[in-house]
Amino acid sequence: MNLNQLLYVRAVVETGSFTRAADQCFVSQPTLSIAISQLEDELGGQLFARTTRKVSLTPFGQYLLPSILDVVNAQAVLMKQAEVFLHPKTTLIRIGTSPLIDSHFLALICESFKQLYPSVELILREMNVTDLHRMLEEDQLDFVFGVATAKQPQWENLPLYRESLLFLPNMRRSEGNNLSDSVFLKDIADETFVMVPDTCGLTRATQAIFRSHRLKLRKYAGEALSYQVLEEWAKLGVGAAILPRSKISTENQSALYIKERSGQSLMLSYEAVWMYSENPSPPLQAFAKHLRDIIPTLSTGLVEIAE
């Protein structure tokens, strides 16, 4: 296995074509195809299902893709860190994000900061939330954006935004059309919920919500690979699901807002965290200040969308 093989896989996923991927990687199509076939032989399974019309990931490929991208991204970060060490004028800020973070929100933060500090390089890594916090502690990341969690004395925390949690009913159990746009948490407590692996913080947050309301969370024995799969399984009747509004497809008409006993909508809170330092470097200090300055405006816009 070598890095080029993993880069070829990423290019095929991005372009949906072996030919376009080869052009993107500046190699011939046979070279790329042979390299991916050799990688598949080494891994023991096919990554792509190939037809005359399209190329798509197999279930095996979908399962391994996050790990493949982790390796590719780690190589990019390694090269940037080497550049920073060898060329001190190059400034790097490493930001880890949960998959739940709104990509538009993240882009607005980064783009506005780059306009003010064009010489500062921002490196983004989307990872498992547990790994994000570990890497922050080990000085492998400078900032982490994710679901709000218990405060740590060595961290600085800044609330980012909140968004509504919605209930996706098990369509086999759903009785006709619900005339309301909401449902109380206690009324869905007897449902069996399909969950995603706790890589983004959603499962942990959902469990905490049920515990805080003294309700038992009934989990389906299997796990969905993605938010899209959660929606599909709810439609198929595998189980019910809970997702933030931003992760539900626009054509989904069955999702319902979830309310507490008080009638308030259940919300998921996001935050930025970074290590406390009495003497932070100027770029890190500037980014932290930028967050404090811009978040009130951005979060207001997201709340309007979410509600």
Secondary structure by P-SEA (a helix, b strand, c coil): ccaaaaaaaaaaaaaccaaaaaaaacccaaaaaaaaaaaaaaacccccccccccccccaaaaaaaaaaaaaaaaaaaaaaaaaaaacccbbbbbbbbcccccaaaaaaaaaaaaaacccbbbbbbbccaaaaaaaaaaccccccccccccccccbbbbbcbbbbbbbbccccccccccccccccccccccbbbbbcccccaaaaaaaaaaaaacbbbbbcccccccaaaaaaaaaaccccccccccccccccccbbbbbccccccbbbbbbbbbbbbccccaaaaaaaaaaaacaaaaaaaaaaaac
